[in-house]
Amino acid sequence: MVSKPGARGFTLVEVLVAMAITALVAVVSYSALSAALASAERLRVSAQRAQEIGQVMAMLSRDIRQTASRTVIDEFGQRTPAVMGGELARDMLTVTRAGWHNSTGAPRGTLQRVDWWLEEETLWRGYFPVLDITPGTERIETAVLDGVERFEVRFLPNVAALEINRDDVIDRRNWEDSWVADLSQPDQGLPPPAAVEVTMEVSGLGEVTRLYVLPAI
């Protein structure tokens, strides 16, 4: 077959240039797709993390908002307050709460002794199967959230100590870093605080603060 006059194929240089352009477009497209997938994965992880934090804060809210005035006997035979916590306490937060659901009809009441504490960047919640503890009573412990860098609790002694400035910002100078009984006056007792402020710093998401008002008991 005789080719038409003036007709010619691609030169080697033209083919190489076309291949280079195609490769460049493929690389750019892959990079854009990879970035989009990575961004979508980060959003998914962030959304899942936010949901986990929301569930934990809801659990913590139920424990605090259902606080009961019942004191308990610890494993050392000492009577301890219904609410304890802070830097000087054994656990960051301990409460006696009502509303412990008993779906199995077990021989127990509806009050529950609950502890919250941070250990090696993991937030834990524990409870005892009975209120008044004996040396052989074991605490049932559950890790509720990992990646927690800080978990702090502050206590408002009473409503009269609550002060808010002109910018509607709470003045926390009258708040207590610890809520523990005075060992020098064991018979005095320790009433529950008026409110509890919980601050939690989560890796990658920053600080979360919640203020809970305790029921009037």
KEPA-881295 format. One record per atom (N, C-alpha, C): residue number from 1; residue in one letter; atom name; x, y, z. Coordinates in Angstrom, 3 decimals, padded with zeros to 6 digits. Example, Ala and Ser with C-alpha at 12.3 -4.5 7.8 and 13.67 -1.06 7.14 Angstrom:
! residues 2
    n  res  atom         u         v         w
    1    a     N   013.190  -005.690   007.800
    1    a    CA   012.300  -004.500   007.800
    1    a     C   013.200  -003.300   007.800
    2    s     N   012.850  -002.250   007.080
    2    s    CA   013.670  -001.060   007.140
    2    s     C   012.900   000.030   007.870
END
This chain:
! residues 217
    n  res  atom         u         v         w
    1    m     N   000.849  -001.179   000.000
    1    m    CA   000.000   000.000   000.000
    1    m     C   000.888   001.234   000.000
    2    v     N   000.517   002.117  -000.799
    2    v    CA   001.281   003.352  -000.914
    2    v     C   000.616   004.416  -000.062
    3    s     N   001.387   005.018   000.825
    3    s    CA   000.829   006.060   001.704
    3    s     C   000.542   007.310   000.910
    4    k     N  -000.428   008.022   001.384
    4    k    CA  -000.782   009.262   000.726
    4    k     C   000.342   010.267   000.881
    5    p     N   000.521   011.081  -000.114
    5    p    CA   001.557   012.108  -000.016
    5    p     C   001.318   013.021   001.191
    6    g     N   002.322   013.302   001.996
    6    g    CA   002.231   014.216   003.140
    6    g     C   001.841   013.537   004.434
    7    a     N   001.359   012.259   004.422
    7    a    CA   000.973   011.553   005.636
    7    a     C   002.206   011.011   006.332
    8    r     N   002.270   011.127   007.681
    8    r    CA   003.402   010.604   008.417
    8    r     C   002.950   010.184   009.814
    9    g     N   003.671   009.327   010.518
    9    g    CA   003.366   008.886   011.871
    9    g     C   004.007   009.811   012.902
   10    f     N   003.831   009.430   014.196
   10    f    CA   004.453   010.196   015.270
   10    f     C   005.925   009.869   015.363
   11    t     N   006.659   010.878   015.678
   11    t    CA   008.078   010.643   015.899
   11    t     C   008.277   010.089   017.308
   12    l     N   009.452   009.560   017.561
   12    l    CA   009.772   009.012   018.869
   12    l     C   009.697   010.082   019.956
   13    v     N   010.148   011.269   019.650
   13    v    CA   010.103   012.359   020.623
   13    v     C   008.663   012.690   020.988
   14    e     N   007.779   012.738   019.974
   14    e    CA   006.383   013.036   020.242
   14    e     C   005.729   011.966   021.104
   15    v     N   006.060   010.716   020.833
   15    v    CA   005.514   009.620   021.640
   15    v     C   005.982   009.738   023.085
   16    l     N   007.272   010.028   023.269
   16    l    CA   007.810   010.172   024.626
   16    l     C   007.164   011.336   025.354
   17    v     N   006.953   012.441   024.664
   17    v    CA   006.306   013.588   025.281
   17    v     C   004.873   013.244   025.692
   18    a     N   004.147   012.553   024.819
   18    a    CA   002.769   012.164   025.132
   18    a     C   002.726   011.231   026.334
   19    m     N   003.671   010.283   026.397
   19    m    CA   003.721   009.369   027.532
   19    m     C   004.048   010.118   028.826
   20    a     N   004.949   011.083   028.737
   20    a    CA   005.310   011.861   029.924
   20    a     C   004.118   012.659   030.431
   21    i     N   003.367   013.265   029.495
   21    i    CA   002.188   014.040   029.883
   21    i     C   001.148   013.132   030.527
   22    t     N   000.946   011.945   029.926
   22    t    CA  -000.016   010.989   030.480
   22    t     C   000.390   010.556   031.887
   23    a     N   001.686   010.285   032.051
   23    a    CA   002.176   009.883   033.371
   23    a     C   001.998   011.000   034.395
   24    l     N   002.254   012.246   033.956
   24    l    CA   002.109   013.379   034.864
   24    l     C   000.660   013.549   035.296
   25    v     N  -000.255   013.427   034.349
   25    v    CA  -001.682   013.539   034.663
   25    v     C  -002.099   012.437   035.632
   26    a     N  -001.565   011.207   035.407
   26    a    CA  -001.904   010.091   036.292
   26    a     C  -001.394   010.342   037.708
   27    v     N  -000.171   010.861   037.804
   27    v    CA   000.399   011.140   039.127
   27    v     C  -000.410   012.210   039.846
   28    v     N  -000.753   013.286   039.137
   28    v    CA  -001.536   014.358   039.748
   28    v     C  -002.908   013.845   040.180
   29    s     N  -003.531   013.033   039.328
   29    s    CA  -004.851   012.494   039.659
   29    s     C  -004.778   011.578   040.869
   30    y     N  -003.749   010.742   040.914
   30    y    CA  -003.587   009.832   042.048
   30    y     C  -003.343   010.605   043.338
   31    s     N  -002.513   011.652   043.247
   31    s    CA  -002.229   012.459   044.432
   31    s     C  -003.498   013.129   044.951
   32    a     N  -004.301   013.665   044.018
   32    a    CA  -005.541   014.321   044.424
   32    a     C  -006.505   013.314   045.042
   33    l     N  -006.604   012.120   044.430
   33    l    CA  -007.491   011.083   044.971
   33    l     C  -007.007   010.609   046.329
   34    s     N  -005.687   010.417   046.446
   34    s    CA  -005.125   009.978   047.722
   34    s     C  -005.374   010.998   048.824
   35    a     N  -005.208   012.296   048.499
   35    a    CA  -005.451   013.350   049.485
   35    a     C  -006.917   013.391   049.888
   36    a     N  -007.818   013.197   048.906
   36    a    CA  -009.248   013.202   049.204
   36    a     C  -009.619   012.031   050.106
   37    l     N  -009.052   010.842   049.828
   37    l    CA  -009.337   009.672   050.653
   37    l     C  -008.776   009.847   052.065
   38    a     N  -007.560   010.417   052.158
   38    a    CA  -006.966   010.649   053.477
   38    a     C  -007.792   011.650   054.280
   39    s     N  -008.276   012.703   053.608
   39    s    CA  -009.101   013.695   054.285
   39    s     C  -010.409   013.077   054.766
   40    a     N  -011.014   012.236   053.915
   40    a    CA  -012.254   011.573   054.305
   40    a     C  -012.029   010.642   055.495
   41    e     N  -010.890   009.959   055.522
   41    e    CA  -010.582   009.060   056.635
   41    e     C  -010.365   009.843   057.924
   42    r     N  -009.680   010.994   057.816
   42    r    CA  -009.485   011.824   059.005
   42    r     C  -010.821   012.322   059.546
   43    l     N  -011.718   012.724   058.648
   43    l    CA  -013.032   013.177   059.083
   43    l     C  -013.806   012.042   059.751
   44    r     N  -013.681   010.842   059.179
   44    r    CA  -014.376   009.693   059.764
   44    r     C  -013.847   009.390   061.164
   45    v     N  -012.520   009.405   061.304
   45    v    CA  -011.909   009.134   062.607
   45    v     C  -012.289   010.209   063.617
   46    s     N  -012.273   011.479   063.181
   46    s    CA  -012.638   012.580   064.073
   46    s     C  -014.096   012.468   064.515
   47    a     N  -014.969   012.119   063.562
   47    a    CA  -016.387   011.971   063.902
   47    a     C  -016.600   010.811   064.875
   48    q     N  -015.897   009.711   064.634
   48    q    CA  -016.004   008.563   065.532
   48    q     C  -015.467   008.908   066.919
   49    r     N  -014.363   009.661   066.934
   49    r    CA  -013.763   010.060   068.210
   49    r     C  -014.704   010.989   068.978
   50    a     N  -015.303   011.932   068.259
   50    a    CA  -016.242   012.842   068.902
   50    a     C  -017.448   012.085   069.466
   51    q     N  -017.891   011.062   068.757
   51    q    CA  -019.004   010.259   069.242
   51    q     C  -018.612   009.499   070.510
   52    e     N  -017.396   008.950   070.534
   52    e    CA  -016.918   008.239   071.723
   52    e     C  -016.851   009.179   072.926
   53    i     N  -016.324   010.385   072.706
   53    i    CA  -016.240   011.357   073.799
   53    i     C  -017.635   011.742   074.281
   54    g     N  -018.556   011.933   073.338
   54    g    CA  -019.928   012.273   073.719
   54    g     C  -020.573   011.189   074.570
   55    q     N  -020.328   009.928   074.229
   55    q    CA  -020.881   008.823   075.006
   55    q     C  -020.295   008.786   076.413
   56    v     N  -018.986   009.034   076.513
   56    v    CA  -018.336   009.036   077.827
   56    v     C  -018.864   010.183   078.687
   57    m     N  -018.996   011.369   078.098
   57    m    CA  -019.490   012.508   078.853
   57    m     C  -020.947   012.299   079.273
   58    a     N  -021.720   011.625   078.449
   58    a    CA  -023.110   011.323   078.818
   58    a     C  -023.138   010.350   079.995
   59    m     N  -022.250   009.363   079.995
   59    m    CA  -022.163   008.420   081.101
   59    m     C  -021.748   009.131   082.390
   60    l     N  -020.760   010.009   082.260
   60    l    CA  -020.298   010.780   083.413
   60    l     C  -021.403   011.699   083.934
   61    s     N  -022.147   012.297   083.020
   61    s    CA  -023.244   013.176   083.404
   61    s     C  -024.300   012.414   084.203
   62    r     N  -024.640   011.206   083.766
   62    r    CA  -025.640   010.417   084.490
   62    r     C  -025.161   010.101   085.907
   63    d     N  -023.873   009.756   086.026
   63    d    CA  -023.342   009.437   087.351
   63    d     C  -023.423   010.636   088.285
   64    i     N  -023.059   011.818   087.790
   64    i    CA  -023.023   013.001   088.651
   64    i     C  -024.424   013.523   088.936
   65    r     N  -025.260   013.588   087.924
   65    r    CA  -026.585   014.187   088.091
   65    r     C  -027.523   013.309   088.924
   66    q     N  -027.183   012.032   089.111
   66    q    CA  -027.999   011.140   089.931
   66    q     C  -027.345   010.862   091.284
   67    t     N  -026.484   011.792   091.726
   67    t    CA  -025.804   011.612   093.004
   67    t     C  -026.808   011.489   094.144
   68    a     N  -026.560   010.506   095.018
   68    a    CA  -027.382   010.303   096.210
   68    a     C  -026.542   010.623   097.445
   69    s     N  -027.210   010.925   098.554
   69    s    CA  -026.508   011.363   099.766
   69    s     C  -025.967   010.204   100.593
   70    r     N  -026.058   008.997   100.111
   70    r    CA  -025.661   007.814   100.873
   70    r     C  -024.144   007.733   101.041
   71    t     N  -023.665   007.765   102.285
   71    t    CA  -022.253   007.505   102.561
   71    t     C  -022.022   006.002   102.564
   72    v     N  -020.770   005.592   102.432
   72    v    CA  -020.465   004.161   102.373
   72    v     C  -019.304   003.839   103.305
   73    i     N  -019.174   002.557   103.603
   73    i    CA  -018.053   002.046   104.379
   73    i     C  -017.029   001.486   103.401
   74    d     N  -015.769   001.961   103.485
   74    d    CA  -014.747   001.465   102.570
   74    d     C  -014.118   000.185   103.092
   75    e     N  -013.107  -000.330   102.371
   75    e    CA  -012.496  -001.603   102.732
   75    e     C  -011.693  -001.537   104.024
   76    f     N  -011.461  -000.321   104.535
   76    f    CA  -010.746  -000.143   105.802
   76    f     C  -011.700   000.072   106.979
   77    g     N  -012.992  -000.031   106.703
   77    g    CA  -013.980   000.148   107.753
   77    g     C  -014.290   001.592   108.071
   78    q     N  -013.831   002.531   107.220
   78    q    CA  -014.061   003.948   107.431
   78    q     C  -015.278   004.419   106.627
   79    r     N  -016.077   005.275   107.245
   79    r    CA  -017.223   005.848   106.522
   79    r     C  -016.734   006.970   105.616
   80    t     N  -017.087   006.909   104.359
   80    t    CA  -016.622   007.885   103.378
   80    t     C  -017.812   008.651   102.796
   81    p     N  -017.589   009.904   102.361
   81    p    CA  -018.692   010.743   101.879
   81    p     C  -019.310   010.213   100.588
   82    a     N  -020.484   010.743   100.284
   82    a    CA  -021.176   010.353   099.055
   82    a     C  -020.429   010.807   097.823
   83    v     N  -019.707   011.942   097.938
   83    v    CA  -018.931   012.477   096.819
   83    v     C  -017.516   012.768   097.303
   84    m     N  -016.530   012.289   096.549
   84    m    CA  -015.129   012.583   096.828
   84    m     C  -014.410   012.767   095.500
   85    g     N  -013.228   013.376   095.554
   85    g    CA  -012.454   013.469   094.329
   85    g     C  -011.412   014.563   094.381
   86    g     N  -010.730   014.729   093.257
   86    g    CA  -009.711   015.754   093.149
   86    g     C  -008.313   015.236   093.378
   87    e     N  -007.377   016.169   093.489
   87    e    CA  -005.962   015.835   093.554
   87    e     C  -005.587   015.028   094.791
   88    l     N  -006.272   015.244   095.908
   88    l    CA  -005.918   014.581   097.161
   88    l     C  -006.685   013.285   097.397
   89    a     N  -007.592   012.936   096.506
   89    a    CA  -008.395   011.724   096.669
   89    a     C  -007.725   010.544   095.977
   90    r     N  -008.138   009.358   096.343
   90    r    CA  -007.574   008.156   095.719
   90    r     C  -007.923   008.094   094.236
   91    d     N  -009.160   008.422   093.903
   91    d    CA  -009.596   008.488   092.512
   91    d     C  -010.031   009.918   092.207
   92    m     N  -009.974   010.293   090.939
   92    m    CA  -010.285   011.672   090.585
   92    m     C  -011.732   012.033   090.901
   93    l     N  -012.644   011.057   090.814
   93    l    CA  -014.039   011.327   091.158
   93    l     C  -014.694   010.046   091.650
   94    t     N  -015.365   010.140   092.786
   94    t    CA  -016.121   009.026   093.349
   94    t     C  -017.475   009.542   093.788
   95    v     N  -018.538   008.866   093.365
   95    v    CA  -019.892   009.281   093.748
   95    v     C  -020.730   008.051   094.070
   96    t     N  -021.694   008.263   094.952
   96    t    CA  -022.773   007.301   095.144
   96    t     C  -023.940   007.791   094.312
   97    r     N  -024.348   006.993   093.367
   97    r    CA  -025.393   007.433   092.442
   97    r     C  -026.627   006.541   092.543
   98    a     N  -027.764   007.122   092.211
   98    a    CA  -029.018   006.381   092.159
   98    a     C  -029.265   005.919   090.727
   99    g     N  -030.352   005.178   090.556
   99    g    CA  -030.756   004.788   089.210
   99    g     C  -029.999   003.624   088.624
  100    w     N  -029.374   002.789   089.463
  100    w    CA  -028.674   001.612   088.939
  100    w     C  -029.713   000.593   088.497
  101    h     N  -029.836   000.421   087.213
  101    h    CA  -030.884  -000.435   086.654
  101    h     C  -030.643  -001.891   087.039
  102    n     N  -031.705  -002.575   087.427
  102    n    CA  -031.609  -003.972   087.865
  102    n     C  -032.534  -004.827   087.017
  103    s     N  -032.112  -005.055   085.778
  103    s    CA  -032.963  -005.799   084.837
  103    s     C  -033.042  -007.282   085.163
  104    t     N  -032.050  -007.819   085.874
  104    t    CA  -032.038  -009.256   086.192
  104    t     C  -032.708  -009.573   087.517
  105    g     N  -033.111  -008.547   088.252
  105    g    CA  -033.745  -008.789   089.539
  105    g     C  -032.784  -009.306   090.590
  106    a     N  -031.519  -008.910   090.503
  106    a    CA  -030.522  -009.352   091.482
  106    a     C  -030.853  -008.787   092.857
  107    p     N  -030.442  -009.499   093.920
  107    p    CA  -030.746  -009.030   095.283
  107    p     C  -029.869  -007.854   095.693
  108    r     N  -030.159  -006.703   095.161
  108    r    CA  -029.410  -005.486   095.473
  108    r     C  -030.309  -004.281   095.290
  109    g     N  -029.843  -003.137   095.766
  109    g    CA  -030.602  -001.907   095.617
  109    g     C  -030.288  -001.220   094.300
  110    t     N  -030.732   000.018   094.187
  110    t    CA  -030.518   000.785   092.950
  110    t     C  -029.416   001.829   093.110
  111    l     N  -028.755   001.850   094.290
  111    l    CA  -027.631   002.752   094.490
  111    l     C  -026.328   002.059   094.101
  112    q     N  -025.392   002.849   093.595
  112    q    CA  -024.132   002.289   093.083
  112    q     C  -022.981   003.229   093.426
  113    r     N  -021.876   002.651   093.840
  113    r    CA  -020.667   003.420   094.129
  113    r     C  -019.776   003.387   092.898
  114    v     N  -019.490   004.583   092.333
  114    v    CA  -018.801   004.673   091.046
  114    v     C  -017.524   005.494   091.200
  115    d     N  -016.459   005.040   090.560
  115    d    CA  -015.181   005.753   090.542
  115    d     C  -014.788   006.093   089.102
  116    w     N  -014.157   007.260   088.935
  116    w    CA  -013.568   007.672   087.662
  116    w     C  -012.113   008.053   087.909
  117    w     N  -011.201   007.567   087.053
  117    w    CA  -009.795   007.919   087.217
  117    w     C  -009.056   007.756   085.880
  118    l     N  -007.880   008.400   085.827
  118    l    CA  -007.039   008.363   084.632
  118    l     C  -005.777   007.573   084.944
  119    e     N  -005.462   006.650   084.054
  119    e    CA  -004.269   005.816   084.239
  119    e     C  -003.608   005.568   082.880
  120    e     N  -002.389   006.099   082.717
  120    e    CA  -001.607   005.919   081.491
  120    e     C  -002.417   006.305   080.255
  121    e     N  -002.978   007.516   080.300
  121    e    CA  -003.750   008.108   079.200
  121    e     C  -004.999   007.301   078.826
  122    t     N  -005.496   006.529   079.771
  122    t    CA  -006.753   005.818   079.582
  122    t     C  -007.703   006.193   080.707
  123    l     N  -008.901   006.613   080.347
  123    l    CA  -009.912   006.973   081.330
  123    l     C  -010.689   005.718   081.715
  124    w     N  -010.807   005.507   083.026
  124    w    CA  -011.459   004.296   083.546
  124    w     C  -012.691   004.670   084.358
  125    r     N  -013.652   003.755   084.347
  125    r    CA  -014.826   003.837   085.224
  125    r     C  -014.946   002.513   085.949
  126    g     N  -015.111   002.596   087.256
  126    g    CA  -015.252   001.379   088.044
  126    g     C  -016.413   001.477   089.006
  127    y     N  -016.944   000.337   089.411
  127    y    CA  -018.010   000.325   090.403
  127    y     C  -017.898  -000.944   091.249
  128    f     N  -018.477  -000.875   092.422
  128    f    CA  -018.497  -002.015   093.322
  128    f     C  -019.884  -002.660   093.290
  129    p     N  -019.939  -003.979   093.408
  129    p    CA  -021.248  -004.646   093.379
  129    p     C  -022.090  -004.368   094.615
  130    v     N  -021.467  -003.845   095.683
  130    v    CA  -022.200  -003.487   096.902
  130    v     C  -021.752  -002.089   097.319
  131    l     N  -022.533  -001.457   098.170
  131    l    CA  -022.182  -000.119   098.627
  131    l     C  -021.128  -000.166   099.734
  132    d     N  -021.406  -000.906   100.790
  132    d    CA  -020.470  -001.010   101.903
  132    d     C  -019.478  -002.126   101.607
  133    i     N  -018.235  -001.744   101.437
  133    i    CA  -017.210  -002.639   100.897
  133    i     C  -016.503  -003.383   102.026
  134    t     N  -016.169  -004.611   101.750
  134    t    CA  -015.352  -005.416   102.660
  134    t     C  -014.005  -005.648   101.998
  135    p     N  -012.988  -006.079   102.754
  135    p    CA  -011.655  -006.280   102.156
  135    p     C  -011.650  -007.213   100.950
  136    g     N  -012.597  -008.110   100.852
  136    g    CA  -012.611  -009.038   099.717
  136    g     C  -013.418  -008.561   098.523
  137    t     N  -014.026  -007.381   098.626
  137    t    CA  -014.852  -006.877   097.530
  137    t     C  -013.971  -006.336   096.411
  138    e     N  -014.188  -006.806   095.196
  138    e    CA  -013.393  -006.359   094.054
  138    e     C  -014.170  -005.348   093.220
  139    r     N  -013.456  -004.346   092.775
  139    r    CA  -014.054  -003.326   091.919
  139    r     C  -014.104  -003.824   090.480
  140    i     N  -015.220  -003.612   089.823
  140    i    CA  -015.380  -003.971   088.412
  140    i     C  -014.967  -002.761   087.585
  141    e     N  -013.908  -002.905   086.779
  141    e    CA  -013.296  -001.779   086.090
  141    e     C  -013.455  -001.901   084.578
  142    t     N  -013.715  -000.750   083.928
  142    t    CA  -013.890  -000.705   082.483
  142    t     C  -013.140   000.497   081.917
  143    a     N  -012.311   000.252   080.904
  143    a    CA  -011.645   001.351   080.195
  143    a     C  -012.664   001.970   079.236
  144    v     N  -012.947   003.255   079.405
  144    v    CA  -014.001   003.890   078.624
  144    v     C  -013.471   004.774   077.498
  145    l     N  -012.211   005.260   077.610
  145    l    CA  -011.688   006.141   076.560
  145    l     C  -010.169   006.184   076.654
  146    d     N  -009.503   006.003   075.503
  146    d    CA  -008.047   006.097   075.481
  146    d     C  -007.616   007.427   074.864
  147    g     N  -006.320   007.712   074.937
  147    g    CA  -005.810   008.958   074.391
  147    g     C  -006.179   010.181   075.210
  148    v     N  -006.459   009.991   076.494
  148    v    CA  -006.813   011.109   077.376
  148    v     C  -005.542   011.576   078.084
  149    e     N  -005.113   012.773   077.789
  149    e    CA  -003.864   013.282   078.349
  149    e     C  -004.054   013.937   079.714
  150    r     N  -005.263   014.401   079.992
  150    r    CA  -005.521   015.070   081.273
  150    r     C  -006.976   014.894   081.646
  151    f     N  -007.205   014.643   082.934
  151    f    CA  -008.573   014.496   083.446
  151    f     C  -008.593   015.135   084.828
  152    e     N  -009.262   016.277   084.942
  152    e    CA  -009.283   017.043   086.183
  152    e     C  -010.719   017.344   086.591
  153    v     N  -010.901   017.445   087.895
  153    v    CA  -012.221   017.735   088.447
  153    v     C  -012.082   018.851   089.482
  154    r     N  -013.002   019.816   089.443
  154    r    CA  -013.046   020.884   090.447
  154    r     C  -014.457   020.931   091.031
  155    f     N  -014.544   021.467   092.246
  155    f    CA  -015.790   021.376   092.994
  155    f     C  -016.211   022.763   093.494
  156    l     N  -017.487   023.064   093.314
  156    l    CA  -018.067   024.290   093.849
  156    l     C  -018.692   023.949   095.198
  157    p     N  -018.191   024.529   096.309
  157    p    CA  -018.681   024.142   097.637
  157    p     C  -020.177   024.383   097.828
  158    n     N  -020.648   025.548   097.426
  158    n    CA  -022.062   025.886   097.579
  158    n     C  -022.425   026.974   096.582
  159    v     N  -023.700   027.179   096.414
  159    v    CA  -024.168   028.153   095.427
  159    v     C  -023.718   029.563   095.786
  160    a     N  -023.585   029.851   097.093
  160    a    CA  -023.176   031.183   097.516
  160    a     C  -021.761   031.517   097.052
  161    a     N  -020.946   030.488   096.797
  161    a    CA  -019.570   030.708   096.345
  161    a     C  -019.474   030.919   094.843
  162    l     N  -020.590   030.807   094.143
  162    l    CA  -020.584   030.977   092.689
  162    l     C  -020.569   032.460   092.338
  163    e     N  -019.578   032.877   091.570
  163    e    CA  -019.464   034.259   091.136
  163    e     C  -019.237   034.297   089.626
  164    i     N  -019.931   035.217   088.966
  164    i    CA  -019.826   035.388   087.518
  164    i     C  -019.547   036.856   087.240
  165    n     N  -018.548   037.119   086.392
  165    n    CA  -018.187   038.514   086.124
  165    n     C  -019.119   039.126   085.080
  166    r     N  -018.837   040.338   084.696
  166    r    CA  -019.720   041.061   083.772
  166    r     C  -019.739   040.460   082.374
  167    d     N  -018.741   039.638   082.058
  167    d    CA  -018.707   038.967   080.754
  167    d     C  -019.321   037.580   080.816
  168    d     N  -020.049   037.281   081.890
  168    d    CA  -020.697   035.982   082.101
  168    d     C  -019.683   034.837   082.162
  169    v     N  -018.492   035.120   082.660
  169    v    CA  -017.460   034.109   082.853
  169    v     C  -017.426   033.714   084.315
  170    i     N  -017.425   032.416   084.592
  170    i    CA  -017.439   031.931   085.970
  170    i     C  -016.084   032.173   086.627
  171    d     N  -016.119   032.764   087.802
  171    d    CA  -014.911   032.975   088.597
  171    d     C  -014.670   031.713   089.429
  172    r     N  -013.576   031.024   089.132
  172    r    CA  -013.312   029.727   089.772
  172    r     C  -012.334   029.821   090.944
  173    r     N  -012.083   031.007   091.426
  173    r    CA  -011.147   031.146   092.542
  173    r     C  -011.705   030.563   093.826
  174    n     N  -013.020   030.456   093.939
  174    n    CA  -013.635   029.876   095.131
  174    n     C  -013.908   028.382   094.986
  175    w     N  -013.506   027.799   093.875
  175    w    CA  -013.720   026.379   093.658
  175    w     C  -012.600   025.588   094.328
  176    e     N  -012.887   024.337   094.649
  176    e    CA  -011.931   023.465   095.328
  176    e     C  -011.327   022.470   094.342
  177    d     N  -009.994   022.268   094.459
  177    d    CA  -009.321   021.277   093.615
  177    d     C  -009.511   019.861   094.141
  178    s     N  -009.850   019.730   095.410
  178    s    CA  -010.082   018.419   096.017
  178    s     C  -011.325   018.484   096.893
  179    w     N  -012.039   017.362   096.936
  179    w    CA  -013.217   017.255   097.787
  179    w     C  -013.049   015.988   098.626
  180    v     N  -012.404   016.165   099.769
  180    v    CA  -012.098   015.037   100.653
  180    v     C  -012.457   015.422   102.081
  181    a     N  -012.718   014.407   102.891
  181    a    CA  -013.088   014.640   104.283
  181    a     C  -011.868   015.077   105.084
  182    d     N  -012.111   015.882   106.091
  182    d    CA  -011.066   016.323   107.000
  182    d     C  -010.806   015.204   108.006
  183    l     N  -009.640   014.558   107.894
  183    l    CA  -009.339   013.410   108.750
  183    l     C  -009.200   013.813   110.216
  184    s     N  -008.929   015.085   110.465
  184    s    CA  -008.818   015.525   111.851
  184    s     C  -010.182   015.666   112.523
  185    q     N  -011.243   015.685   111.716
  185    q    CA  -012.599   015.773   112.250
  185    q     C  -013.467   014.707   111.588
  186    p     N  -013.243   013.439   111.928
  186    p    CA  -013.915   012.330   111.230
  186    p     C  -015.426   012.321   111.395
  187    d     N  -015.932   012.942   112.465
  187    d    CA  -017.376   012.911   112.708
  187    d     C  -018.110   014.091   112.074
  188    q     N  -017.369   014.990   111.461
  188    q    CA  -017.995   016.181   110.894
  188    q     C  -018.760   015.867   109.614
  189    g     N  -018.261   014.938   108.846
  189    g    CA  -018.912   014.597   107.589
  189    g     C  -018.565   015.584   106.490
  190    l     N  -018.898   015.229   105.273
  190    l    CA  -018.618   016.089   104.123
  190    l     C  -019.827   016.080   103.198
  191    p     N  -020.585   017.165   103.148
  191    p    CA  -021.748   017.201   102.259
  191    p     C  -021.311   017.243   100.801
  192    p     N  -022.155   016.818   099.897
  192    p    CA  -021.807   016.903   098.475
  192    p     C  -021.651   018.347   098.033
  193    p     N  -020.817   018.620   097.038
  193    p    CA  -020.680   019.979   096.509
  193    p     C  -021.928   020.396   095.739
  194    a     N  -021.989   021.677   095.409
  194    a    CA  -023.134   022.176   094.637
  194    a     C  -022.988   021.844   093.154
  195    a     N  -021.741   021.819   092.672
  195    a    CA  -021.500   021.553   091.250
  195    a     C  -020.113   020.943   091.076
  196    v     N  -019.940   020.275   089.966
  196    v    CA  -018.666   019.650   089.614
  196    v     C  -018.301   020.060   088.195
  197    e     N  -017.056   020.493   088.034
  197    e    CA  -016.556   020.834   086.707
  197    e     C  -015.511   019.805   086.289
  198    v     N  -015.721   019.206   085.138
  198    v    CA  -014.812   018.181   084.623
  198    v     C  -014.103   018.727   083.388
  199    t     N  -012.775   018.630   083.389
  199    t    CA  -011.969   019.049   082.244
  199    t     C  -011.174   017.850   081.755
  200    m     N  -011.290   017.583   080.472
  200    m    CA  -010.617   016.437   079.877
  200    m     C  -009.892   016.885   078.612
  201    e     N  -008.618   016.561   078.519
  201    e    CA  -007.841   016.897   077.327
  201    e     C  -007.571   015.613   076.551
  202    v     N  -008.070   015.583   075.318
  202    v    CA  -007.985   014.379   074.492
  202    v     C  -006.981   014.603   073.375
  203    s     N  -006.131   013.632   073.163
  203    s    CA  -005.100   013.735   072.138
  203    s     C  -005.716   013.970   070.756
  204    g     N  -005.265   015.017   070.080
  204    g    CA  -005.724   015.320   068.734
  204    g     C  -006.993   016.146   068.658
  205    l     N  -007.708   016.283   069.758
  205    l    CA  -008.975   017.019   069.735
  205    l     C  -008.998   018.190   070.701
  206    g     N  -008.051   018.251   071.619
  206    g    CA  -007.991   019.384   072.522
  206    g     C  -008.764   019.169   073.804
  207    e     N  -009.166   020.269   074.407
  207    e    CA  -009.760   020.265   075.743
  207    e     C  -011.281   020.264   075.687
  208    v     N  -011.880   019.456   076.563
  208    v    CA  -013.332   019.393   076.698
  208    v     C  -013.674   019.675   078.151
  209    t     N  -014.556   020.648   078.395
  209    t    CA  -014.951   021.010   079.755
  209    t     C  -016.466   020.959   079.883
  210    r     N  -016.933   020.341   080.959
  210    r    CA  -018.359   020.265   081.226
  210    r     C  -018.608   020.636   082.684
  211    l     N  -019.719   021.342   082.920
  211    l    CA  -020.112   021.744   084.260
  211    l     C  -021.417   021.035   084.613
  212    y     N  -021.424   020.342   085.744
  212    y    CA  -022.592   019.561   086.164
  212    y     C  -023.075   020.080   087.517
  213    v     N  -024.348   020.379   087.602
  213    v    CA  -024.972   020.786   088.854
  213    v     C  -025.536   019.542   089.527
  214    l     N  -025.154   019.331   090.781
  214    l    CA  -025.636   018.162   091.516
  214    l     C  -027.055   018.391   092.002
  215    p     N  -027.827   017.323   092.162
  215    p    CA  -029.177   017.495   092.683
  215    p     C  -029.159   017.970   094.136
  216    a     N  -030.197   018.654   094.538
  216    a    CA  -030.287   019.145   095.915
  216    a     C  -030.598   017.963   096.823
  217    i     N  -029.609   017.558   097.610
  217    i    CA  -029.776   016.392   098.477
  217    i     C  -029.356   016.736   099.909
END
